[in-house]
Amino acid sequence: MQGNNYHIAQQKMEEERDLVALAIEDPRHFEKLYGRYFLPIFKYIFNRIRVEHETAEITSDVFAKALVNIKKYKYKEVPFVSWLYGIARNEMLQHFRKQKKQNTVFVEEDKLRHFTEEIDSVNKEELFEKMKTALEQLAPEELELVEMKFFQQLSHKEIAGILDISEENARVKTFRVIKKLKETVNKMGEL
């Protein structure tokens, strides 16, 4: 079944597509989409902004833009939330430009610890520290790919939808970042 390749099951995507169609016809139905995706979008933005009131403003802007532009949304066998993440990403980049701040991604230590626990290594704590250092050396765009793929567990197709690139390009970029991450960890010494 093709839907198994996605973070959101095919049945949920079809239900979501129906909700989007209703919202296009009557904006009052957008409330269901807002209720479903407010928290994930808020968390996604907060993970970069780290200031609650700024996060709330940007999240509000994301949903306002989504509501205004929902008629432009095209179903491409990618969850609607990927479109929202794309809007959120653009709003954050605009925020960083206005504030003259660098785009940053924060990886929660417990998520990183869980990630490193799944890797075969004699010294888990040493691996954790090396991985933390290696992640800090990545460019924000690279770290964003790692976060989406491994910490948010999005598919390459979902990542492609968020970044507005092809699925193959998302796969290649993710592969290159993981390769770079491994090389950086390996340069720090054998595990």
N, C-alpha and C positions, 0 to 999 in steps of 0.2 A: 504494500500500500504506500503510495507516494507521500501521504501525510506524515508517516513516521520519520521523515527527514527533517521535520520542522519542530521547533520548540513548542509550538501550539499544535495540538492535534487537528487533523483535517476536519473533524466534526465541529470543533470550536471555531475554526476558520470560516466554515460555511455559515454558522450562526452569526459570527461577527460580520460577515459580508452582508447578511440580511439586515443586521442592525445599521450598518453603514448606508445601505439602500434606503431604509426608513428615514434615517437622519438627512439624507440628501433631499428626500421628498418633503420632510417636515422637521425643521431644526429642533423641535421639542424632543425628538427621539435621541438627539445627541447626548442628552443627560445620561443615558445608559452607558454609552461609550466613555463618557467622562468618569462616571462612577467606577467603571471597570479598570480604567487605566491611570487615574489620577495618582495613586500611590506609587506604582512602578516608575512613572515619569518623574514624579517629585523626588524619589530616591536616586534616580539616575542623575538628575540635575544636582541634587545636594551632594552627591559623591564628588562632584567637581567644584562646586561653588563654596560649599561648607559654611554658608551664612544663610540662616533660615529665612529671613525676610526677603533676601535677594532671590533665593530659591523659589519662594512662594510667588514672587512677581514674575519670574521667568516662566514658571509652570502655568500661571494664569495667561501669559502671553502665548504660550504654546497652544493651549486649548482654544483661545480666542482665534488664533490664526487657523487652527484646524477647522473650527466651526465655519469661519468665513470662506475657507478654501476647500471644504469637503467635496464640493461638486467637481473639483479638479482631481480628486483622488481616483486613481485607477487601480483596480484589483489586478495584481500581477502574481498571484499564488504566493504572496508574502503576507503575513499577518498585518492588519491595520496598525497595530502597535509599532511596527517597524517604521511606518510613515510618521507616526507621532515622535518616535525617537529621532528620526531625521530632522523634524522641525525643532525638537528640543536641542539637538546638537548645533543646528544653525543659530538658534537663539543664544546658546551659551557662547559660541564663537563671537557673535556680535557683542555680547556682554563683555567678554574679555577684551575685545578691541576698544570698546567705549571706556572701559576702566583702565586700559593700558596694562592689563595683567596678563601673565602667561597662562595658557590653558594647561591645567594640571588634572591628573587623575589620581585619586586616592584609592589604594587597595587596602581593604581592611585586613589586619593581621590575622584574624581568625580564619578568614577565607584563604589567605596565603598559606597559613599553617595546614589547613585541610588539604589544599592543593599539593603541598610538598609531602604530606603524609602518604599520598597515593603513589609517590615515586620511590622505587627501590633504592635505598641508600643505607649504608651502615650507620651514619651519623645524621639523624633527622634534624637535629638542632643546627648543625653546621650547614646543612643543605638549606634550611630555612633562612639563615643569615646571608648565605651566598645569593640565594634567590632574591631576597629583599634588596641587596646591593645591586644585583644585575637589573632588576626592574627599575631602580632609580636611575640607571644609566640609559634607559630607553627614552626616545623622544615621546612627547605626549600622544602623538598619533599612533605610535607603535604600542604604547601602554594601553591605549584605548582599545586596540584590537585584541590584546591579551585579555583585558577585562571583559569585553563582550563575548569572546569565545570560551574562556575558561571559568570566569567568575559569574557571568550572567548566563552562561551555557546557551548562547544563541547559535543557530546554524549559520553556515556560510551564506545561505540565501537571505536570512534575516539581516546579517551584517551588511550584505550587498544592498539591501533595501534601505538601511539606515544611512550608509555612506554614499548611496546613489552611484554605485559601481556595479560591474558585472559580478555574478557569483564566482566565476573563475578568478577574477581579479582579487576578490575577497579571500579566496582560498590561497592564492599565491602570496598575497601580502601577509596573511596569517602565518603561512609556512616560513616565510623569510624572517619574520619577527621571532618565531619560536627557535629557528636555527641560530639567529643572533643571540638570543637569550641563553641557549645551550652553550654556545661558544664562549660567551662571557663567563658563565659559571665554570666551564672547564678551564679557562685561563686562571681562575682563582685557585686551582688545585683540584686534584682528583677527589671524587666523592667516595 
